[in-house]
Amino acid sequence: MNDKSVYVLEQYDIEVKKILKGRGALIIDTDKGFFRFFEYKGTLSRLIYEEELLNYISDCGFSNVNSIIKNKEDVLFSVDTAGIKYVLTKHFNGSECDVRNRHDLIQAVETLARLHNITSHAKLDNTEYIPELSDSLEEITKHNTELKRIRSYIRGKTRKTDFEYDILAHFSQFYELAQNAQQELFASGCKEAHRQAVSSHSICHGNYSYHNIIHCQENGMAIINFEHSGRGMLIRDLYFFLRKVMEKHDWNQTLGLELLESYDKIRTLSEQERKILKILLSYPEKFWKVLNHYYNGNKAYLPDQMKDKMQKVYIQQKNKSKFVASKNLF
């Protein structure tokens, strides 16, 4: 986003006081509060869906979501002289959820549960616009195919780096976990659960990470960035949040139990949801993610950060296995 794009703000009925750089956007302090301003590459139908979803959530009593602001022409997006589209959304005065703060994390899962109580059967008018999220089983099946392809590629190299030798040394252990998760997910009825969630208009946030949760100074937690939302199993949101948090906390069982109990007391998890959550958490997602980044990147130069991430995956696996196997949690 360049400085010229800021002139697009003149298309809105706001008086700009201050502009700050945010994560992938500009944060605008105005006479009417804080707003988030960003380049938009999606479709109008997607914006129509998001506007209705956010209004629906707000009308159901959950006002801490970032509604879309229409411009002076009553349009959901604005266009600059180069034809680039921009969107302005409500924002919140506060800080990102602190992944190291236990109180913040508990509030975050409680906030997610409240959101899910509203979006479990979302009653939207423009149902044809609601996107469908991918099936978790199909995602894992695809990932496993990619893992095999990457292993074949590394095996076929005549000159291997230490990083690649290390991958081959650990591959069997992680691929076995990946295959087991795929088989268990198939047996869990996950595919049918996904179909039921889609047909009942059960809507997930789609990217529920601490980056998208704002600890407001006045009224609790707010949720932003619904750009990845769509119909699917609600447990996907809890899985995504838990996995990210547990990686930061070396799969601490005490914290994990607190977070699950905090969610469950507001929205009760079904036995099937707990089973699917356990299977998803058992999948070596981080191992696949680092390998996928390696395979699709510049293999002639491997940044130290990638090597460090993979070493952390190896080190954390023992605690992760204990976490997933814990009867107190699942």
Salt bridges, closest charged atoms under 4 A:
ASP13 OD2 - LYS32 NZ 3.26
GLU50 OE2 - ARG46 NE 3.00
GLU51 OE2 - LYS70 NZ 3.73
ASP74 OD1 - LYS70 NZ 3.79
GLU96 OE2 - ARG23 NE 3.20
GLU96 OE1 - HIS211 ND1 3.16
ASP104 OD1 - HIS215 ND1 2.88
GLU110 OE2 - LYS265 NZ 3.17
GLU132 OE2 - HIS194 NE2 3.13
ASP135 OD2 - LYS191 NZ 2.93
GLU138 OE2 - LYS191 NZ 3.13
GLU139 OE2 - ARG236 NH2 3.49
GLU146 OE1 - HIS143 ND1 3.65
GLU164 OE2 - LYS157 NZ 2.76
ASP166 OD1 - HIS170 ND1 3.70
GLU192 OE1 - ARG195 NH2 2.91
GLU227 OE2 - ARG36 NH1 3.40
ASP237 OD2 - HIS116 NE2 2.90
GLU247 OE2 - ARG243 NH1 3.26
GLU258 OE2 - ARG102 NH2 2.71
ASP264 OD1 - ARG274 NH2 3.68
GLU273 OE2 - ARG267 NH2 2.82
